[in-house]
Amino acid sequence: MADQEEAFSREDVGGTLKRLRSDRGMSQRAVADRVGLSRRTVMRAESGAPMRRETLELIEKALDAPPGTLVEARPAGSLDSVLGRRLRDRRREIGLRLGEVARFLGKSPPTLWRLEQGHRDVLASPLLTTDFARVLNFRNYDELVAFLRGEDPE
């Protein structure tokens, strides 16, 4: 179901983008040039391809669209933002750098950064593994999840 919802929202973003661009009488090239993107990126966004939040924000800017038109901003107090900050604070508390954790998990630092920023569904993330729990000095996955939820470990 989540995949269907994500696909629907991407198609919705693409349709909204195409409508905004057409309403403003702009070509894909004009939108791209205005903010330093390639025409292909704008074309992919209109077709509903997955895009980074930052890319969609640039396209909003190029179209003089209000922030949040193409992508809803997550408020700083959203659950994922709070959980991401807990992960970041724990990592820093034990003296680990983002790159060190990324290498240990076989992931890229930007992937973990997005998790720590709350740009991903933290509790449903495939990044939360027993290995991730251990690198953050938890005994197991359940202890990590309890920490994220603010529960006392049993």
Salt bridges, closest charged atoms under 4 A:
GLU6 OE2 - ARG10 NH1 2.83
ASP23 OD2 - ARG19 NH1 3.62
ASP33 OD1 - ARG29 NH1 3.80
GLU46 OE2 - ARG21 NE 2.37
GLU54 OE1 - ARG52 NE 3.47
ASP64 OD2 - ARG34 NH2 3.13
ASP80 OD2 - ARG74 NH1 2.63
ASP89 OD1 - ARG88 NH2 3.14
GLU116 OE2 - ARG91 NE 2.69
GLU143 OE1 - ARG139 NH2 2.58
